[in-house]
Amino acid sequence: IDRLHAIWGVGQVERKLHAGAVEYPRPFLMDPDEELRANAARVFGDLKHLGAAPALIEALSDDSLRVRHLAALALGEIGWPDSVPALVQCIEEIGDADPVLRHSAVMGIMGCASDETLAELAGHESTHVRMAALLCYRRKGATEIARFLSSEDPLLFTEACRAVYDVPIE
């Protein structure tokens, strides 16, 4: 528990003082303790520490779903565009099996993908990836969601209709 508190403490100190200890949690991303790995990812995301992004991409393939979840969210907070392919791979691998991890990967993509990249993902061969792009458009309230209103995939069409009504999107 001491090491966990140390990770949290570094996050708090860095947010307030920028004391130069931002790299301290990096070794914990490889720690045998799942909770330490997860919280190190969380702290790096909270701090928007770009230097941790490559290690967080590796954490997307961690055995622990919790670590993968927090790494995906952290990548979205950091906003590094080079993270998009790994987040897309995460979505392709998880599919519908874990809605929490899917949501985390979508939020990661939303934080990292440019409008051009989202447009490319909206035309991706994978239904899961297209759904991720649709959900990003929904979150942004973007009119680009209209492209899904003519989708032959009933899931994409239905989700686009919901978004237009719920958000609402003109």
C-alpha positions in Angstrom: 0.0 0.0 0.0 3.0 2.3 0.5 4.0 2.1 -3.1 0.4 2.8 -4.2 0.3 5.9 -2.0 3.6 7.0 -3.4 2.2 6.8 -7.0 -0.8 8.9 -5.9 1.4 11.3 -4.1 3.7 11.9 -7.1 0.6 12.6 -9.1 -0.6 15.2 -6.6 2.7 16.9 -6.3 3.3 17.0 -10.0 -0.2 18.5 -10.6 0.5 21.3 -8.2 4.2 21.9 -8.1 5.7 20.4 -11.3 8.5 19.1 -9.0 10.2 16.9 -11.7 9.1 13.5 -10.3 6.8 12.7 -13.2 9.0 9.8 -14.3 8.8 8.1 -10.9 5.8 5.9 -11.6 7.1 4.5 -14.9 8.6 1.3 -13.4 5.3 0.6 -11.9 3.8 0.1 -15.3 5.7 -3.2 -15.3 5.2 -4.1 -11.7 3.7 -7.6 -10.9 1.0 -5.9 -8.9 -2.0 -5.2 -11.1 -3.2 -2.3 -8.9 0.2 -0.6 -9.1 0.2 -0.9 -12.9 -3.3 0.4 -13.2 -2.7 3.4 -11.0 0.6 4.3 -12.7 -1.4 4.5 -15.9 -4.0 6.6 -14.3 -1.4 9.1 -12.9 0.3 9.4 -16.3 -3.0 10.2 -17.9 -4.0 12.7 -15.2 -0.6 14.4 -15.8 -1.0 14.2 -19.6 2.6 13.0 -19.6 3.5 12.4 -23.3 6.7 10.6 -22.4 4.7 7.7 -20.9 2.6 7.2 -24.1 4.8 4.4 -25.6 4.7 2.5 -22.3 0.9 3.0 -22.1 0.5 1.6 -25.6 2.3 -1.5 -24.3 -0.1 -1.6 -21.4 -3.0 -2.0 -23.8 -2.0 -5.6 -24.1 -1.6 -6.2 -20.3 -3.2 -9.4 -18.9 -5.3 -7.2 -16.6 -8.4 -5.6 -18.1 -8.3 -2.9 -15.5 -4.7 -1.9 -16.6 -5.8 -1.9 -20.2 -8.9 0.2 -19.3 -6.8 2.8 -17.5 -4.1 2.8 -20.1 -6.6 3.5 -22.9 -8.2 6.4 -20.9 -4.7 7.8 -20.1 -3.8 7.8 -23.8 -6.9 9.7 -24.5 -6.0 12.3 -21.8 -2.5 12.6 -23.3 -3.8 13.0 -26.8 -0.9 11.5 -28.7 -2.0 10.8 -32.3 0.4 7.9 -32.7 -1.7 6.0 -30.1 -4.6 5.6 -32.5 -3.5 2.4 -34.2 -3.0 0.6 -30.9 -6.4 1.8 -29.6 -8.0 0.6 -32.9 -6.3 -2.8 -32.4 -7.7 -2.9 -28.9 -11.2 -2.2 -30.2 -10.8 -4.9 -32.9 -9.6 -7.5 -30.3 -12.2 -6.7 -27.7 -15.2 -6.3 -30.0 -18.4 -6.5 -27.9 -16.9 -8.7 -25.2 -16.1 -6.0 -22.7 -18.2 -2.7 -22.9 -16.0 -1.0 -20.2 -12.8 -1.6 -22.2 -14.5 -0.7 -25.4 -15.7 2.6 -23.9 -12.1 3.3 -22.6 -10.7 2.6 -26.1 -13.3 4.9 -27.7 -12.4 7.7 -25.2 -8.8 7.1 -26.0 -9.4 7.5 -29.7 -11.6 10.5 -29.1 -8.7 12.2 -27.3 -6.0 11.2 -29.9 -7.7 11.2 -33.3 -7.8 14.1 -35.6 -11.0 14.8 -37.6 -9.2 13.3 -40.7 -8.3 10.1 -38.7 -11.9 9.8 -37.4 -13.2 10.1 -41.0 -10.8 7.2 -42.0 -12.0 5.1 -39.0 -15.6 5.8 -40.0 -14.9 3.9 -43.2 -12.9 1.1 -41.6 -13.7 -2.5 -42.5 -14.4 -3.5 -38.9 -17.9 -2.8 -37.6 -16.5 -2.3 -34.1 -14.1 0.4 -35.3 -16.8 2.1 -37.3 -18.9 2.1 -34.2 -16.0 3.6 -32.2 -15.8 6.5 -34.8 -19.6 6.9 -34.6 -19.4 7.1 -30.8 -16.7 9.7 -31.0 -18.8 11.8 -33.4 -21.7 11.4 -31.0 -19.6 12.6 -28.0 -18.5 15.6 -30.1 -22.0 16.4 -31.4 -20.5 16.3 -34.9 -22.7 16.4 -37.9 -20.3 13.9 -39.6 -22.4 11.3 -37.8 -24.9 11.7 -40.7 -22.8 9.3 -42.8 -24.1 6.5 -40.6 -27.7 7.3 -41.2 -27.4 5.5 -44.5 -25.5 2.5 -43.1 -26.7 -0.9 -44.1 -25.5 -2.2 -40.7 -28.5 -2.0 -38.4 -26.4 -1.4 -35.3 -24.6 1.6 -36.8 -27.8 3.0 -38.2 -29.7 2.6 -34.9 -26.8 4.2 -32.9 -26.6 7.1 -35.3 -30.4 7.7 -35.0 -30.1 7.6 -31.2 -27.2 10.1 -31.3 -29.1 12.5 -33.6 -32.1 12.4 -31.2 -30.4 12.2 -27.8 -27.5 14.7 -28.2 -29.3 16.3 -30.3 -27.4 16.8 -33.5 -28.9 19.0 -36.3 
